[in-house]
Amino acid sequence: MLDTLEKEKSNNTVKGDLIKSAFITSTMGVSYKLKLGKNI
């Protein structure tokens, strides 16, 4: 998913930051922040 967003952004289809941070969680569990290398 991240690769596709970067490709579309490089084609000037989308401008600006789309994803600044992301979290993963289960339905009733704790959430964990994902370390992204850069903003997308």
Buried (B, 14 or more C-beta within 10 A) or exposed (E): EEEEBBEEBEEEEEEEEEEEEEEEEEEEEEEEEEEEEEEB
